[in-house]
Amino acid sequence: MADKLRLMTVHAHPDDESSKGAATTARYVADGHEVMVVTCTGGEAGSILNPAMDRPEVVENLTEVRRQEMAKAAEILGVQHRWLGFVDSGLPEGDPLPPLPEGVFATTPMEVSTRELVAVIREFRPHVVITYDENGGYPHPDHIRCHEISVAAFDAAGDPDLYQDAGEPWQPLKLYYSHGFSRKRMQLFHEALLARDIESPYGEWLAKWDSSRPDPDERVTTRVECAEYFAQRDDALRAHATQIDPNSRWFAVPLDIQQDLWPTEDYELVRSLVDTTLPEDDLFSGVQEKVCA
């Protein structure tokens, strides 16, 4: 086995770590590496999306329930977990959109939230960091801010002149954006379900897909084989019972179809301080050589 390496994934809300790259983290844990999930907010503004959990005792204690769900998901995936401690901004609705509340994650000054993430990076000392792209995966204000502070913290963590009270400098070696919502993937699953006479949840989405918008799959540089961990990923997702209805579209595609047609989770390499060759099949490509040199 290669020397133990460290991977950090940064997410906006509890449950994001299980719907975005969870099989990858489970794979690297199984390979003997250390993985830490950082969750920027507590998900306090989230709705209860599973009718079975829409009960008074859950509604009244949603923050604590979501913390318990996150702990269970982290245990299932085998990852370490850290709350960054900011308040969920909520998803504004309306035209025009209303202003975000004061004191939430997306309105907290960048230097404040970046410092908190720099401190965690300097403590855990990851070799690789994963976050969202500039669109946040989807345009939730917390996802956008998660992207912003992740990039800023990656660049700042190794600089001894920045955030001097946030621990000893540590420079991660690679930064990735996760890409899971692609038209190509959706089309493959849609056609496979129809071929098996299984109702597909993707028809309406595909019909409404803006053809002028590039498919995120075109940006992928790195595909991590992790099909054997898809069941573990789904168990972690179901642990977030307030957010995930077990009868929802998340589980519409049988595992054997997923494992056969799309056995990877996919990433875009956006910063690298090590030599690597694209396309990659390993987030630690080039890191082992650098660390052991």
Summary of the structure (lengths in Angstrom):
residues: 293
radius of gyration: 19.0
end to end distance: 16.8
largest distance: 60.7
contacts: 949
relative contact order: 0.18
helix: 42%
strand: 15%
